[in-house]
Amino acid sequence: MIKTNLQNIHQKITMTALRCGRDPKEITLLAVSKKKTVREIEQAVSVGQNFFAENYVQEGISKIKLLSDVKLVWHFIGSLQSNKSRLVAKYFDWCHTVNSLHLAHRLNFQRSGMPNPLNVLIQINISNEEQKSGILLKELPNLAQAISVLPCLILRGIMAMPILHHSNERQLVAYHKMAEVFQQLKDTYPSVDTLSLGTSSDIDSAIIVGSTMVRVGTAIFGTRG
């Protein structure tokens, strides 16, 4: 099932990208493996999936250790508390949920001494929802500038969560705004190349507006138990 699902998603990504004049190779499929077993992840790896995302620090680290003999790229996409930042800095390759200068400074300090900087995305709360993490768009310039000079972090771009209760039209308006901001960030910082936008429920909308990374869990692994 996982193999077939991955094939179907790659086909969907390719068809959507070509339909809107984009190169499918510009889009990275990130497999969200939260609550999934190492065996399920290995099934995805067996058909060429190398990019995985976890929401919970300890669960993710357990899988990273068990799969350490496989060359995989691990992304942390969950809400990150300061007391867990050391573990993300040590074990993960990417953090998608940087939402304060305080957190950025902690990750930078805790990444020091490691061979590679930590790739970071700034999380944007595009709908100003109280229950969601992320900064407001007006806060982005200052935070981006501050992160760009931290030696143990690389600012790669921005991330946002979907607004599931909105209509497709309203969702696209918000996503187009994210795409505009992403382009402005790219024009300012050479390291920026990633717009992490889109999940199992809205891959098409995300690709249409320019997402370079889609986070897919259910459509690959099935519903979580």
CORKA-V358217 format. One record per residue. N is the residue number from 1. PHI is phi in radians with two decimals (* if undefined). PSI is psi in whole degrees, -180 to 180 (none if undefined). Layout:
# CORKA-V358217
n=[N:N]
phi=[PHI:PHI]
psi=[PSI:PSI]
This chain:
# CORKA-V358217
n=[1:2:3:4:5:6:7:8:9:10:11:12:13:14:15:16:17:18:19:20:21:22:23:24:25:26:27:28:29:30:31:32:33:34:35:36:37:38:39:40:41:42:43:44:45:46:47:48:49:50:51:52:53:54:55:56:57:58:59:60:61:62:63:64:65:66:67:68:69:70:71:72:73:74:75:76:77:78:79:80:81:82:83:84:85:86:87:88:89:90:91:92:93:94:95:96:97:98:99:100:101:102:103:104:105:106:107:108:109:110:111:112:113:114:115:116:117:118:119:120:121:122:123:124:125:126:127:128:129:130:131:132:133:134:135:136:137:138:139:140:141:142:143:144:145:146:147:148:149:150:151:152:153:154:155:156:157:158:159:160:161:162:163:164:165:166:167:168:169:170:171:172:173:174:175:176:177:178:179:180:181:182:183:184:185:186:187:188:189:190:191:192:193:194:195:196:197:198:199:200:201:202:203:204:205:206:207:208:209:210:211:212:213:214:215:216:217:218:219:220:221:222:223:224:225]
phi=[*:-1.10:-1.06:-1.11:-1.06:-1.11:-1.06:-1.14:-1.18:-1.06:-1.13:-1.13:-1.05:-1.08:-1.13:-1.16:-1.09:-1.12:-1.11:-1.88:1.34:-1.88:-1.49:-0.99:-1.20:-1.32:-1.96:-1.68:-1.62:-1.81:-1.49:-1.48:-1.80:-0.96:1.17:-1.79:-1.47:-1.05:-1.07:-1.16:-1.11:-1.08:-1.12:-1.17:-1.06:-1.11:-1.97:1.71:-1.45:-2.08:-1.93:-2.26:-2.24:-2.19:-1.73:-2.07:-1.05:-1.14:-1.08:-1.12:-1.11:-1.01:-1.23:-1.03:-1.18:-1.19:-1.93:-1.16:-1.47:-1.94:-1.40:-2.11:-1.96:-1.89:-1.98:-1.73:-2.15:-1.56:-1.13:-1.98:-1.47:-1.00:-1.30:-1.91:-1.11:-1.02:-1.23:-1.13:-1.07:-1.41:-1.84:-1.69:-1.60:-2.34:-2.27:-1.57:-2.13:-1.31:-2.37:-2.85:-1.16:-1.01:-1.14:-1.07:-1.13:-1.10:-1.08:-1.09:-1.12:-1.34:-1.52:-1.05:1.57:-1.57:-1.15:-2.17:-1.13:-1.52:-1.33:-2.22:-2.07:-1.55:-1.46:-1.87:-1.61:-1.22:-1.88:0.95:-1.45:-1.07:-1.47:-1.89:-1.37:2.04:-1.60:-1.38:-1.01:-1.16:-1.53:-1.10:-0.97:-1.16:-1.19:-1.07:-1.10:-1.15:-1.19:-1.08:-1.80:-1.42:-1.22:-1.80:-2.17:-2.11:-1.30:-1.79:2.69:-2.34:-2.38:-2.56:-1.61:-1.22:-1.74:-1.15:-1.51:-1.47:-1.18:-1.01:-1.13:-1.16:-1.11:-1.13:-1.06:-1.13:-1.21:-1.09:-1.11:-1.06:-1.12:-1.10:-1.13:-1.05:-1.12:-1.09:-1.17:-1.08:-1.19:-1.67:-2.15:-1.05:-1.34:-1.38:-2.59:-2.24:-2.01:-1.58:-2.66:1.94:-2.34:-0.95:-1.56:-2.54:-1.01:-1.02:-1.04:-1.13:-1.17:-1.02:-1.50:2.09:-1.00:-1.87:-2.61:-1.93:-1.83:-2.16:-2.06:-1.01:-1.20:-1.69:-1.75:1.57:-1.19:-1.35:-1.48]
psi=[-44:-42:-47:-42:-43:-42:-42:-40:-44:-39:-41:-43:-46:-48:-42:-43:-47:-36:-30:20:25:157:120:-25:-14:-11:122:132:117:117:116:108:19:131:11:154:163:-38:-40:-40:-41:-34:-40:-41:-37:-18:22:6:121:-7:120:151:140:149:-24:131:-55:-41:-43:-43:-39:-43:-39:-43:-43:-25:25:-18:-1:136:95:159:122:129:135:124:5:171:131:117:150:-34:-6:-2:-34:-40:-40:-43:-34:-40:-27:158:-29:150:120:-6:39:122:18:156:-35:-48:-40:-43:-40:-48:-40:-47:-43:-16:-14:143:-11:153:-29:143:161:128:128:147:143:127:127:133:86:-20:6:38:129:-33:-2:146:172:158:164:154:-34:-18:-10:-47:-46:-43:-41:-44:-42:-42:-35:-20:2:123:-23:9:149:120:113:-18:-147:159:148:152:151:153:88:-29:-3:156:162:-38:-47:-36:-43:-37:-46:-40:-37:-37:-42:-41:-39:-45:-40:-44:-40:-39:-40:-39:-23:-38:117:-25:-15:124:7:124:104:102:131:139:-169:-31:-12:36:-46:-50:-42:-44:-39:-39:-10:14:140:-5:120:138:109:124:-66:-42:-15:-52:-10:178:146:141:none]
